[in-house]
């Protein structure tokens, strides 16, 4: 449902969420397929900081295509 309650790509692992009512993200730049070892929280946060620092719409599109199968999940 496209009601504006969720963001498709955004920050999900930040330390302290902003006090404003920001939309929750379904996909994060720190999401990845299951590998030999899961990422720890500190690594996920660092990946999201880099995403925010070097943001581009092209990167969002890449994350959407890579995580297409996860779009139905809740944040």
C-alpha positions as CSV (number, residue, x, y, z in Angstrom):
1,X,0.0,0.0,0.0
2,X,1.4,3.4,-1.0
3,X,0.2,5.6,1.8
4,X,3.4,7.5,2.6
5,X,4.0,5.8,6.0
6,X,7.2,4.1,4.9
7,X,10.2,5.1,2.9
8,X,11.5,2.6,0.4
9,X,15.2,3.3,1.1
10,X,16.6,5.0,4.2
11,X,18.3,4.7,7.5
12,X,17.2,1.9,9.7
13,X,20.2,1.3,12.0
14,X,21.0,4.8,13.2
15,X,22.0,5.3,16.9
16,X,19.5,7.9,17.9
17,X,16.6,8.6,15.5
18,X,15.8,12.3,14.9
19,X,13.0,13.6,17.1
20,X,10.9,14.5,14.1
21,X,8.4,12.0,12.8
22,X,10.4,10.5,10.0
23,X,9.1,7.7,7.9
24,X,10.5,4.3,8.6
25,X,12.6,2.7,5.8
26,X,11.9,-0.7,4.3
27,X,15.4,-1.1,2.7
28,X,18.7,0.1,4.0
29,X,22.1,0.5,2.4
30,X,23.3,-1.9,5.1
31,X,21.0,-4.7,3.9
32,X,22.7,-7.5,2.1
33,X,22.1,-11.1,1.3
34,X,23.0,-13.6,4.0
35,X,26.7,-14.1,3.9
36,X,29.2,-16.2,5.9
37,X,29.0,-13.8,8.8
38,X,26.2,-11.2,9.6
39,X,27.2,-7.5,9.9
40,X,27.4,-6.1,13.4
41,X,25.4,-3.0,14.3
42,X,28.5,-0.7,14.2
43,X,29.2,-1.7,10.7
44,X,25.6,-1.2,9.6
45,X,25.6,2.3,11.1
46,X,28.9,3.1,9.3
47,X,27.4,1.9,6.0
48,X,24.4,4.2,6.5
49,X,26.6,7.2,7.4
50,X,28.5,6.7,4.1
51,X,25.2,6.4,2.3
52,X,23.9,9.7,3.8
53,X,27.3,11.4,3.1
54,X,27.5,10.4,-0.5
55,X,23.8,10.2,-1.3
56,X,22.7,10.0,-4.9
57,X,19.4,8.9,-6.5
58,X,21.3,6.4,-8.5
59,X,22.4,4.7,-5.2
60,X,18.7,4.5,-4.1
61,X,17.9,2.8,-7.4
62,X,20.7,0.3,-6.9
63,X,19.5,-0.5,-3.4
64,X,15.9,-0.9,-4.7
65,X,17.0,-3.3,-7.4
66,X,19.2,-5.3,-5.1
67,X,16.6,-5.6,-2.4
68,X,13.5,-5.9,-4.7
69,X,12.4,-9.2,-3.0
70,X,12.4,-7.5,0.4
71,X,10.0,-4.7,-0.6
72,X,7.0,-6.4,0.9
73,X,8.4,-6.6,4.4
74,X,7.6,-4.2,7.1
75,X,10.2,-1.9,8.5
